[in-house]
Amino acid sequence: MSLTAGEVRKLKVAREVPPYGYFLSDGMSDVLLHYSEIVGDRPKPGDEVSVFIYHDTEDRLAATMKTPLIRLGELARLRVADVHPRLGCFLEMGLGRQLLLPQSELPERREYRPQPGDELFVMLTHDKAGRLLAKLAREEDLAPKTFAVPAAWRGRWIEGWVTKTLQIGSFVLIDGDVVGFGAYGMIPDAERSRTLRLGERVQARITYIRPDGRANLAMAPRKEVARVEDADRILAFLRERPSGSMPYSDETPADIIKQKFGISKSAFKRALGKLMREGRVTQQGSWTYLSDNDAADGDGKDKPDGGHGREAAANPANPPQPANPLKE
């Protein structure tokens, strides 16, 4: 049986070759175990040692007694150590050397690509020359190791890693913790608060458990909680403005709301509706104004106009008109 990179083999110490290390043999081939790759006491000729086979920097087969994070044909989650703009991602594999995930395995859209510190589920394989190479784990590789999401997890906040990200949404492998390897989930595009990268660790809430045991996820809190948080954000924004008003309302396009407040238009309308029912804001056309009572609770005394700007803003016949809402 020939020596193959990526495998763990038990080999016999054939001889010592100072100042390099030991030659190990399977009876057919020899491979060098460098002194720096020895773990524990140095072996003696005739001893049998368990080693991982890899290629050194000169593409020669070599051996190490260090334990790799992944073996040939296995699946593992590896951390991105570095990203090369043309070659791909270099992954930590636990040996003091890095494993290449080729550029061809990465998403075409750059904003979806991993960054250092992200973690990817990969399989260990060979390139055409027999050297070690990583490839992204596919659904068929991950599925046998996953478990169905328990019904009791509905509404729970979970952590997981993005395994694929598309325009329609991002697929996530939920951290199984003590339950097991992990479970499958998906964050639909409408439930993503931002663009997610392949390998990024995310927090999300389980909104629905499908009959097949997979989960629908959302990055935002429940609507009741989010409505309060969004309303507070809008109120703070209005109070910071000298006029106590803003050129945003139910009529504002969704992309502008998303860019300015980081929330969807539907969430914006829910938050405004809450504030209007409470009598804290009013709307006139495309403008929203603090009510007199709520404006009095703000910091009007510190505003450049001494608070008179709110009086002008309260008159919809003559509101301040910015050139571009996004520059506000």
C-alpha positions as CSV (number, residue, x, y, z in Angstrom):
1,M,0.0,0.0,0.0
2,S,1.6,3.3,-1.1
3,L,1.9,6.3,1.1
4,T,-0.9,8.9,0.4
5,A,-1.1,12.5,1.5
6,G,-3.9,13.1,4.0
7,E,-3.9,9.6,5.6
8,V,-2.8,8.6,9.1
9,R,-0.5,5.6,8.9
10,K,1.5,3.4,11.3
11,L,5.0,3.2,10.1
12,K,8.2,1.7,11.3
13,V,11.3,3.8,12.2
14,A,13.9,2.6,9.7
15,R,16.9,4.8,10.6
16,E,17.9,8.2,12.0
17,V,19.5,10.8,9.7
18,P,20.9,13.7,11.8
19,P,20.5,16.6,11.6
20,Y,17.1,16.1,9.9
21,G,15.1,13.4,11.6
22,Y,14.0,9.8,11.0
23,F,13.1,7.9,7.9
24,L,10.0,5.9,8.3
25,S,9.0,2.9,6.1
26,D,5.9,1.0,5.2
27,G,8.2,-1.7,3.6
28,M,7.9,-0.2,0.2
29,S,8.5,3.5,0.6
30,D,10.4,5.8,2.9
31,V,9.2,9.2,4.3
32,L,11.0,11.7,6.5
33,L,9.8,12.5,10.0
34,H,11.6,15.8,10.8
35,Y,12.7,16.4,14.3
36,S,10.4,19.4,14.5
37,E,7.4,17.1,13.7
38,I,7.9,14.8,16.6
39,V,5.4,14.9,19.5
40,G,6.7,13.5,22.8
41,D,9.8,11.4,23.2
42,R,12.0,10.7,20.2
43,P,11.4,7.2,18.7
44,K,14.2,4.7,18.2
45,P,14.9,2.6,15.1
46,G,12.5,-0.3,15.0
47,D,9.7,1.6,16.9
48,E,6.3,1.9,15.2
49,V,4.8,5.4,15.1
50,S,1.5,6.9,14.0
51,V,1.9,9.8,11.6
52,F,0.0,12.0,9.2
53,I,1.3,12.1,5.6
54,Y,1.4,15.5,3.8
55,H,3.5,17.4,1.2
56,D,6.3,19.7,2.5
57,T,7.1,23.1,0.9
58,E,9.1,21.3,-1.8
59,D,6.2,19.0,-2.7
60,R,7.9,16.0,-1.2
61,L,5.9,13.5,1.0
62,A,6.7,14.0,4.6
63,A,5.3,12.8,8.0
64,T,4.2,14.5,11.2
65,M,3.2,13.2,14.6
66,K,1.0,16.3,15.1
67,T,-2.8,15.6,14.9
68,P,-4.6,17.2,11.9
69,L,-8.0,18.8,12.2
70,I,-9.1,16.9,9.1
71,R,-8.1,13.7,7.2
72,L,-8.5,12.6,3.7
73,G,-12.2,12.1,2.8
74,E,-13.4,13.6,6.1
75,L,-15.6,16.6,6.8
76,A,-14.5,19.3,9.2
77,R,-15.1,23.0,10.0
78,L,-11.9,24.9,9.5
79,R,-11.1,28.6,10.2
80,V,-10.0,30.9,7.4
81,A,-6.5,32.1,8.1
82,D,-5.9,34.2,5.0
83,V,-7.5,35.1,1.7
84,H,-5.6,35.4,-1.6
85,P,-7.3,37.5,-4.3
86,R,-6.5,34.9,-7.1
87,L,-5.7,31.6,-5.3
88,G,-8.6,31.4,-2.8
89,C,-8.7,30.8,1.0
90,F,-6.1,29.3,3.2
91,L,-7.5,27.3,6.1
92,E,-5.9,26.3,9.4
93,M,-5.7,22.5,9.6
94,G,-3.9,22.2,12.9
95,L,-0.4,21.4,11.7
96,G,1.2,24.8,11.6
97,R,0.6,24.8,7.8
98,Q,-2.4,25.9,5.8
99,L,-4.8,24.1,3.4
100,L,-5.9,25.8,0.2
101,L,-9.6,26.1,-0.7
102,P,-9.3,27.1,-4.4
103,Q,-10.9,30.2,-5.9
104,S,-13.2,28.0,-8.0
105,E,-14.9,26.9,-4.8
106,L,-15.9,30.4,-3.8
107,P,-19.0,32.4,-4.7
108,E,-18.8,34.6,-7.8
109,R,-20.0,37.7,-5.9
110,R,-17.2,39.1,-3.8
111,E,-19.5,40.3,-1.0
112,Y,-20.4,36.7,-0.4
113,R,-16.8,35.4,0.0
114,P,-15.3,34.5,3.3
115,Q,-13.0,36.7,5.3
116,P,-10.2,35.7,7.8
117,G,-11.8,34.3,11.0
118,D,-14.8,32.9,9.2
119,E,-15.3,29.1,9.4
120,L,-16.0,26.8,6.5
121,F,-17.3,23.2,6.3
122,V,-14.9,21.5,3.9
123,M,-13.9,18.0,2.7
124,L,-10.2,17.0,2.3
125,T,-9.3,15.8,-1.1
126,H,-6.4,15.8,-3.6
127,D,-5.6,17.9,-6.7
128,K,-4.5,16.3,-9.9
129,A,-0.9,16.0,-8.6
130,G,-2.0,14.3,-5.4
131,R,-1.5,17.3,-3.1
132,L,-3.9,18.1,-0.4
133,L,-6.8,20.4,-1.3
134,A,-10.0,21.5,0.4
135,K,-13.4,21.6,-1.3
136,L,-16.6,23.0,0.1
137,A,-18.9,20.5,1.7
138,R,-22.1,20.1,-0.3
139,E,-25.6,19.4,1.1
140,E,-25.2,15.7,0.5
141,D,-22.0,15.7,2.6
142,L,-23.6,17.6,5.5
143,A,-27.1,16.0,5.5
144,P,-26.1,12.6,7.0
145,K,-24.6,14.3,10.0
146,T,-27.5,16.7,10.8
147,F,-30.5,16.2,13.0
148,A,-34.1,17.5,12.8
149,V,-34.7,20.7,14.7
150,P,-36.6,19.9,17.9
151,A,-40.1,21.4,18.1
152,A,-39.1,23.0,21.4
153,W,-36.6,25.2,19.6
154,R,-39.2,27.3,17.9
155,G,-38.7,31.0,18.9
156,R,-35.2,30.2,20.2
157,W,-32.1,32.2,19.3
158,I,-29.4,30.1,17.8
159,E,-25.9,30.5,16.4
160,G,-24.7,28.9,13.2
161,W,-22.4,29.2,10.2
162,V,-23.5,30.2,6.7
163,T,-22.9,27.3,4.3
164,K,-24.3,28.9,1.2
165,T,-25.6,32.4,0.4
166,L,-27.8,33.3,-2.6
167,Q,-30.1,36.2,-3.6
168,I,-33.1,34.2,-2.2
169,G,-31.5,33.7,1.2
170,S,-28.7,32.2,3.2
171,F,-28.4,28.5,4.3
172,V,-27.1,28.0,7.8
173,L,-25.8,25.0,9.7
174,I,-27.2,25.5,13.2
175,D,-24.7,24.8,16.0
176,G,-25.9,21.5,17.6
177,D,-24.0,22.0,20.8
178,V,-24.5,18.9,23.0
179,V,-27.4,17.6,20.8
180,G,-25.2,16.7,17.8
181,F,-23.3,17.9,14.8
182,G,-25.9,20.5,13.7
183,A,-29.2,21.2,12.0
184,Y,-30.2,22.9,8.8
185,G,-31.8,26.3,8.6
186,M,-32.4,29.0,6.1
187,I,-32.6,32.8,6.4
188,P,-34.9,34.1,3.6
189,D,-33.7,37.3,1.9
190,A,-36.6,39.3,3.5
191,E,-35.4,38.1,7.0
192,R,-31.7,39.1,6.4
193,S,-30.7,42.4,8.0
194,R,-27.5,42.6,5.9
195,T,-25.5,40.6,3.4
196,L,-24.1,37.4,4.8
197,R,-20.8,35.9,3.8
198,L,-20.0,32.2,3.3
199,G,-18.6,30.9,6.6
200,E,-19.8,33.8,8.7
201,R,-21.1,33.0,12.2
202,V,-24.6,34.4,12.6
203,Q,-27.2,34.7,15.3
204,A,-30.8,34.1,14.2
205,R,-34.2,33.2,15.6
206,I,-36.1,30.1,14.7
207,T,-39.5,31.2,13.3
208,Y,-40.8,28.0,11.8
209,I,-39.9,24.3,11.9
210,R,-40.7,22.6,8.6
211,P,-42.0,19.0,8.3
212,D,-38.6,17.8,7.1
213,G,-37.0,19.0,10.3
214,R,-35.3,22.1,8.9
215,A,-35.9,25.6,10.2
216,N,-36.8,29.0,8.8
217,L,-34.7,31.7,10.5
218,A,-34.9,35.4,11.0
219,M,-32.1,37.8,12.1
220,A,-34.6,40.3,13.6
221,P,-36.4,39.9,17.0
222,R,-40.1,39.1,17.1
223,K,-42.2,41.9,15.6
224,E,-43.5,43.1,19.0
225,V,-39.9,43.5,20.3
226,A,-38.6,44.9,17.0
227,R,-41.4,47.4,16.8
228,V,-40.4,49.0,20.2
229,E,-36.7,49.0,19.3
230,D,-37.4,50.6,15.9
231,A,-39.8,53.2,17.4
232,D,-37.1,54.2,19.9
233,R,-34.6,54.5,17.1
234,I,-36.9,56.8,15.1
235,L,-37.8,58.9,18.1
236,A,-34.1,59.4,18.9
237,F,-33.4,60.4,15.3
238,L,-36.2,63.0,15.5
239,R,-35.0,64.4,18.8
240,E,-31.5,64.9,17.5
241,R,-32.7,67.1,14.6
242,P,-33.0,70.8,15.3
243,S,-36.5,71.0,13.7
244,G,-37.8,67.9,15.3
245,S,-38.9,66.6,11.9
246,M,-37.6,64.3,9.2
247,P,-38.4,63.9,5.4
248,Y,-39.3,60.2,5.9
249,S,-42.8,58.8,6.2
250,D,-45.0,56.0,4.9
251,E,-44.5,57.4,1.4
252,T,-40.6,57.1,1.5
253,P,-39.2,54.4,-0.9
254,A,-38.1,51.2,0.8
255,D,-34.5,51.4,-0.3
256,I,-34.1,54.9,1.3
257,I,-35.6,53.6,4.6
258,K,-33.3,50.6,4.5
259,Q,-30.2,52.8,3.8
260,K,-31.1,55.4,6.5
261,F,-32.5,53.2,9.3
262,G,-31.3,49.7,8.5
263,I,-34.9,48.3,8.6
264,S,-37.5,47.2,6.1
265,K,-40.3,49.6,5.0
266,S,-42.9,47.4,6.7
267,A,-40.9,47.5,10.0
268,F,-40.6,51.3,9.6
269,K,-44.4,51.6,9.1
270,R,-45.1,49.4,12.1
271,A,-42.8,51.6,14.3
272,L,-44.4,54.8,13.0
273,G,-47.9,53.5,13.5
274,K,-47.0,52.7,17.1
275,L,-45.6,56.3,17.7
276,M,-48.7,57.8,16.0
277,R,-51.1,55.8,18.1
278,E,-49.2,57.0,21.2
279,G,-49.5,60.6,20.0
280,R,-45.7,61.0,19.9
281,V,-45.4,61.9,16.2
282,T,-47.6,63.2,13.4
283,Q,-47.3,62.9,9.6
284,Q,-48.0,65.4,6.9
285,G,-47.3,64.2,3.4
286,S,-43.8,62.9,3.1
287,W,-42.7,64.4,6.4
288,T,-42.9,63.1,10.0
289,Y,-42.9,65.5,13.0
290,L,-42.5,65.2,16.8
291,S,-45.7,66.1,18.6
292,D,-45.5,69.1,20.9
293,N,-45.6,67.0,24.0
294,D,-42.9,64.6,22.9
295,A,-40.7,67.4,21.6
296,A,-40.9,69.0,25.0
297,D,-39.3,65.9,26.5
298,G,-36.3,66.2,24.1
299,D,-33.3,68.6,24.3
300,G,-34.9,71.6,22.6
301,K,-33.0,74.0,24.9
302,D,-29.7,72.8,23.3
303,K,-30.8,73.3,19.7
304,P,-29.4,76.2,17.7
305,D,-32.9,77.7,17.2
306,G,-33.8,77.5,20.9
307,G,-36.6,75.1,20.0
308,H,-38.3,77.5,17.5
309,G,-37.5,75.1,14.7
310,R,-40.2,72.7,16.0
311,E,-42.7,75.5,15.8
312,A,-41.9,76.0,12.1
313,A,-41.8,72.2,11.5
314,A,-45.2,71.9,13.1
315,N,-46.6,74.0,10.3
316,P,-46.8,71.6,7.3
317,A,-47.3,74.6,5.0
318,N,-43.7,75.6,5.4
319,P,-41.6,72.6,6.3
320,P,-37.8,72.6,5.9
321,Q,-37.0,71.0,2.5
322,P,-33.6,69.2,2.2
323,A,-32.1,68.7,-1.2
324,N,-31.7,65.0,-0.7
325,P,-33.1,62.8,2.1
326,L,-30.1,60.6,2.1
327,K,-27.8,63.5,2.9
328,E,-29.7,64.3,6.1
